Amino acid sequence: MTRSWRRTASLTMVTALLASTIVAFPSIASADDEVDAASIAVAAQSLANLDESLLLAASDGAGTGTVQTSQGTIGVPSRLTDGVSIHSPGRSPLTIDLPEADAAGDAVLLQGGAVTYPGESLTNSVIVGDAGVQMLTTITSADAPEHLEYDVDLGVGESLRSTEDGAAVVAADGTVLAVVADAWALDADGDPVATHYEIEGSTLIQVVDHRAAGVAYPVVADPIWIAPWVFKCLLGLGLKGPQITQAFATGTIWGGLGAAALACALGK
């Protein structure tokens, strides 16, 4: 993939790519909008080019609406302004707002279970898996911000905290409500792009240095929100928090932790 591919793909190429990657357009999606179509195509191609180990496997029934996982549910909106919500048994939903949600188009379901929200300079994609929810941002040009903000709707007494390898949402009683795996970002050539998290109050900010010399667009950046029931189960196996978040961030969760990790994700 070259730099010139990012926004100069012909409409014929875009149409062909869309036909092969889109499962269905919701009736409210802008199917005739060329900017949205190009954004969706770029995001779909970027995800297809990633090493599969970096992507969560989509749960059965993945798409918009309420997605049932092993021990909870995850809400994926048709409009990104409604936020993505994680529902743990006995807890109030944890809602997360994604970057530039106000400018995002309506949800489009891609093959493989990813839900994509087209945008002009960046496009958000959401994948719900049994282990949690992955929020990928495809950055298509230098016009996109380098600070990607994820606003978390915290309840009374809850806090968003930095950890050794990521971040966590913690309840007043110390219960971990959600864990974010360590940040990563890759450019169009598969090279890593410098990235890290910052926290400002209830906002998780992924800083992606995509304007650095030599970075090829599009760039894909990603936080994975590990479901609290999975995190708790893995802790029960004697794993440390950094081991868990690092395994998710590097795509080694299943291969590195083996059958025990799979059993935790599936609630077995």
Buried (B, 14 or more C-beta within 10 A) or exposed (E): BEBEBBBEBEEEBBEEBBEEBBEEBBEEBBBEEEEBBBBBBBBBBBBBBBEEEBBBBBBEEBBBBEBBBBBBBBBBBBBBEEBBBBBBEEBBBBBBBBBBBEBBBBBBBBEBBBBBBBBBBBBBBBBBBBBBBBBBBBBBBEEBBBEBBBBBBBEEEBBBEEBEBBBBBBBEEEEBBBBBBBBBBBBBEEEEBEBEBEBEEBBBBBBBEBBEEEBBBBBBBBBBBBBBBBBBBBBEEEBEBEBBBBBBBBBBBBEEBEEBBBBBBBEE
